[in-house]
Amino acid sequence: MAKGKRPRAIGKARVLLRSLEDLVDAERWNLDAGRLAEWRDRPWAGADVVVCAEAPAGCDGGDGGDTVVVTPFPGELSWLIDYLQQVFGGLVDYRNKYTFYGRLADAAIRYHATRTPQCLNPKDLCFAVIREAARMLDEERRGGFADRDSVTLRGVEVQLTYVGASAGPHMALWRHPVEEPVDLEGMAFTHRGVPWRMGPVMHRATDEGMVTCIAGFAGDGATGGPPDGA
C-alpha cells in the first residue's frame, strides 16, 4: 500500500472497529439466521487457522500446523473473523496475514482457556477477539503487527520458538543491557492460550553492551501441571 494511503486505511479501520463493537453488543449475527447457519455448518478456515465446534481427530494444535479454535460458538466467531477481514482491508496482506489471523485465533483460545464452560458466551468471546484486533491496529499505526510468537516479560520482549512436541521444552531468546540484567527463570506466562514456565538460561553472550540470553520453556505436559499463577 502506498505510504499516503496507509494512515487513511488505519483511520477507516478504527472507525469500522468501533462500529463493530456496537454490532457485537447488539448480537448482530442473529439478524441473519441463514448466514449464521452456514457459518455453523462450515466455520471459518484460512491462513493456518481453523474454527470448529469439535477438534479434528488427532489434532492438538501444537505441532506447528493449523491453529485450531474449538468453540461452542463457531458461527458467531466465524462471522466476526469475516467482518474483521473487511475492517482491516488493505492492511492485511501475504506478509502479515498469518500473524493477523493467528493472533485473532490466539485471543479466542485464551478466552476459552480462562473461563469455565458455564461462563462462556458468544458476546464476550467476540469482544475478546476485538480487543486483540484493536491492539494490532495500534501496532500497525506504529509500524506493523508484533510477531505472534513473542511475549513481553519483566519489560523485555521474548522471542519464542516452538520445537518438536507440543509440551516442550521449546526455546526462548531475549536481550537486555549489561547493566540491567533480566532473570526469567521460573517465570510463568501464557501464550496461545497455554500455560508455560521459563527454564534456566542455557546460553548467554555479550556484544556491544547487550546480553543475549537463550533458555528453554515448557508447558503442563512437561511440568506435570499448569504453572503456579498462570
C-alpha positions, 0 to 999 in steps of 0.5 A: 500500500502506498505510504499516503494511503496507509494512515487513511486505511488505519483511520477507516479501520478504527472507525469500522472497529468501533462500529463493530463493537456496537454490532457485537453488543447488539448480537448482530449475527442473529439478524441473519439466521441463514448466514449464521447457519452456514457459518455453523455448518462450515466455520471459518478456515484460512491462513493456518487457522481453523474454527470448529465446534469439535477438534479434528481427530488427532489434532492438538494444535501444537505441532506447528500446523493449523491453529485450531479454535474449538468453540461452542460458538463457531458461527458467531466467531466465524462471522466476526473473523469475516467482518474483521477481514473487511475492517482491516482491508488493505492492511492485511496482506501475504506478509502479515496475514498469518500473524493477523489471523493467528493472533485473532485465533490466539485471543479466542483460545485464551478466552476459552482457556480462562473461563469455565464452560458455564461462563462462556458466551458468544458476546464476550468471546467476540469482544475478546477477539476485538480487543486483540484486533484493536491492539494490532491496529495500534501496532500497525499505526506504529509500524506493523503487527508484533510477531505472534510468537513473542511475549513481553516479560519483566519489560523485555520482549521474548522471542519464542520458538516452538520445537518438536512436541507440543509440551516442550521444552521449546526455546526462548531468546531475549536481550537486555543491557549489561547493566540491567540484567533480566532473570526469567527463570521460573517465570510463568506466562501464557501464550496461545492460550497455554500455560508455560514456565521459563527454564534456566538460561542455557546460553548467554553472550555479550556484544556491544553492551547487550546480553543475549540470553537463550533458555528453554520453556515448557508447558503442563505436559512437561511440568506435570501441571499448569504453572503456579499463577498462570 
